[in-house]
Amino acid sequence: MSMDPALVGAQSGPMSGRNIIGEVTESLHRFLLDGYDLGEQPPRLEEDLAFIPKDREEVLYVYMYRVAQNTALQNQKRFRAAPVFMGSEPEEGGEVYYHRPPILLDLFYLVSVHSKFRSDAERLIGWTILRLNEATHLIYRPRKYLLPDGRIVDSLGRPYDPTIPIEGDDLQVEKVSLALVDDLTVGDAINFYSLHEAPYRPFLTYRARIALDGPLVRAEGGTTVNIPRLASKSRSDEGEGLESRNGRIKTPRGQPGPGPNAGKPPPGPKPHFMRRIADSDPDTED
């Protein structure tokens, strides 16, 4: 699928998801500290695996060691209408935005603990497992969109507010899930600690799943999407083409025609400035 040249030169905004990876790490830190209830002094959060305190201070290590694309949910990179509703319909002068589908990523974190006594470290790692099991959604808020003119809005076109009640089917919500996974073997972990010149400690691995949004592109009054024609390659024994000139398969003679769903509008949002490619284009006929 190709995009109209008018969209290529349209106004493009900043990357909407440029900060989400760092925000996930910060949310993980905050979730651990906010739920600590084992004593008056919470553990120290560290990202440097080689850090060793000189006193009896307990340490929670949270280290993001891998980022991978979720290929099971991978989307095509073609432009499509962004789920951002800004005022009236495009035919009435409303704003239309396009974007590429978000990149679905898996963030992998190594979580480890340190304490002066081994029994205290085991107590802390048990609490960590139970605490992170409560994180059904590490981040749960309206999805943020950065417009080319600098405004920050949600999918309903309102000024962005992460604390607004999440209601309505049209509001796009950003959900970051967290799950305990078995991503590192003991041998891999030993090599990992050795690489950082840190002593080996019991560890956990967690996976956070995010969607990374790119820039929004504004098209004045919408744009036209052109679908290239497919070459006809299938031929019958009599030489008659089994495909029409626009690439659709013809119904052979003597077989039933279109099913009961023929003529029904396709599912999904209303298309803007779209038209089907017919075998005979009325604009080019004599």
N, C-alpha and C positions, 0 to 999 in steps of 0.2 A: 504494500500500500504506500503510495506517495502522497506528500503533502503539497498543497497549493503553494506556489512561490511567494504569495503574499504573506504567508505565515512565517516563512524563513526569515524575512526581514522585519518581523514584528518585534515589539518591545518585550524584552525578557527580563525577569526579575532575579533576585538572588536565590541561592539554594535554600529551600524551605527546611530541609533536614540536616543542615550543616552542623548543628550542635547536639543532635540526639544521642550520639554515641557517648559523649562526655556526660550528658545528663543521665544516662542510664547508670554509669559508674557512680555518679554522685547520689542518685536515688538509692542504689544498693548500700552505700555507706550510711546514708541517713536512715534507711529502714533498720539496719542493724543497731545503730546507736539509739534510735527512738524506742526500741523494744527491749533494751537491756534491763534486766530486773534481778540479776544475781548478786548485786552489791551496790554500794554507793558510788564506787569509782568504775566507770565503764572502761572496757579495754581500749587500747590505742589502735587506731587504724593506720596501716602502713601498706605502701605499694612496693617498697624496696625489700625484697626477700632476704637480703643479707643483713638487714637491721636486727641487732640484738640489744635489748635494753640492759643496763648495768644493775638495775634494782629488781624488785619483785613485780614490776609492771607487766601486765598481760597484754599481748599483742594479737590483733586479728589482721592477717595479711589478705588483701583482696587485690588480685593481679590479673588483668585481662591479657591473655597470652595468645589468643587466636581469633580471627574474624573470617567467616566463611559465608559465601552466598548460598542461600537455600534454593538449590536447583529444582527441588520438587515443586516449588511454587513460583518458578521463574516466569516472567512475563516477556512478551515481545517489546522491543524498544520503540515501536512506532508511536507517533503523537496521537493523543486522543483527548476528548473533552475532560477537563478537570472538574471534580465534584465541588465547585465553588459557585454558589448562586449569588450574583450581585445585582439586585434590583429586578428590573423588568426583563421580558423576553428579548433576545437579540434583535428580532424584527422591530421592536419598539425602542431601540437604542440602548438596550442593556449590554453590559460588559461580558465578553466571552473569553475564557482562558483555556489554554491547552497545556498539557504536560506529558512527559513520558511516564509510564507506570513506575511506581516506587520500586527500589531495589530491596528485596527481602533478604536480610542478613541474620546470621547467628553469631552472637558474641559469646566467647567462652572465657570463664573466669576460674582461676585457681584460688581457693579459699583455704587458708591454713591458720594455725594458732601457735602461740608460744607462751609458755609459763615456766616459772622456776621449777615447779614440781610437775611431774608427768600426769599425776592424777588430776591436777587443776586444769591442765591442757585438755585432757579427755572430757572433763566436765564442760569446758568451754566449747569444744567442738560438738558435743551433744546438744547444747543449747543453740548453737548456730544452725544445726540441721532443723531443729524444731521451729526456730524463728523464721528461717527462709522458706519453710514449708507453708507459712502463712501468707507469703507474697504471691497470691494468685495472679495479681497484676502489679508489677513493679511500678509501671506508669499507667494511669488511666485518666485521660483528659481529652478535651476536644482537640482535633488535629489542627496544627498551626500552618497557615499559608502566608508566605511573604509575597505581596503584590509588586509588580514592577515599579509602582510609584512610591514604594516604601511603607505602605500600610500593612499591618499585621492583622489578619482576620481569621475567623473560623469558616467552615464550609457554608454557613448561612449568610456570610457577608458582614457579620457583626464584628466590632473591635474585639480582638482576642482577649479572653479572660479564662485562665485555666481553672478557676473556681466556679464557673457557671454550671448550673445543674445540667446533667447530660440527659436530655429528653428529646423525643422526636426521632422519626426514622431518617430524616434528611440530614441530621447532624453527623458528620464524620468523626469518629472517635479513634484516638491513638491508644493502642493497648500494647504494652510490653510485658510479655509473659516470662517467667523464670522457672526453670526446671532443673532438678538434680540429675546429672547424667554421668555416665562412666566413660570419660573421654581420654584419660591418660592411664597407661599401665604403670605399675610400680617402677619398672625399668626406665620408662620415659620420664617419670617424675624425678628419679634419682639423677638422670642426666640434666634435667631442667634445673634442679637445685645446684648441681655441680657447676653448670654454666654461669650461674649467678653467684658462685662462691658462698653459698648458704648451706647450713646444715639441713639434713633431711628431717622433715616433720610430717606427721599425718596430714592428709589433704583431702579436699572435696573439689569437685569440678561442677560448675553450673553453666547452663546455657540460657542466654537472654535472646529473645527473638524480636527483631525490630523491622520497621519499614522505613526506608531512607528516601525522602521526597526530594526531587530536583527542583529546578526553577519553573515558574509559571510563565507562559507566553501569552501576551494579550493580542487578540485579533479583533480589529475594529469591525463590528457587525458580523462576526463569524468568518468562516473560510470554507472553501470547497475542497473536499477530499476526492481525489480521482483514483479509481481502482483500475490498474492495467488489465487489458484483455488477455485471456489465456489462449495460447495456440492450440488448435484442434489437432490431435494426434490419433484419435480412435476412428477407424473406418470400418464399415461393414464389408461383407464379401461383394455386395453389389456396387460398392464405391460410394454409398451414401454416408455422410458424416453422422456419427452418433453424438456429436457436440455441436451446439450452435456457435455462432461467431463470437459470442461473449463468453464462451467457455462452459456454459451450462450443459448438462447431459440431457439429451432429448429422450422422450418416452418412445420406445419401439412400438411399431404398429401392432395392434392386437392385444396390447397390455393396458391395464387400468391407467387412467390419467392421474392428475394431482389428487392427493388425499384430502381429508376433511379440513385440514388446517390451511389449505391453499387460500390465499387472499387475506388472511389475518395479518394485522400489523405485527412486526417483530417485537419481542420483549425488550425492555430497557428504556432509558430516557429518550425523550423526543429528539430526533436528529435535527440539526440546523444546517440549512443550505446543502442538503444531500439530494442526489437524484440517481436513479438506477441507469445503468448503461444498457440501452436496448439494442436489438439487432439492427434496427434502422433508426438512426439519430434524426429526429424531426428537424433539428436545426441545420442539418447538412443535406436534407433531401431537396431534390429539385422541385 
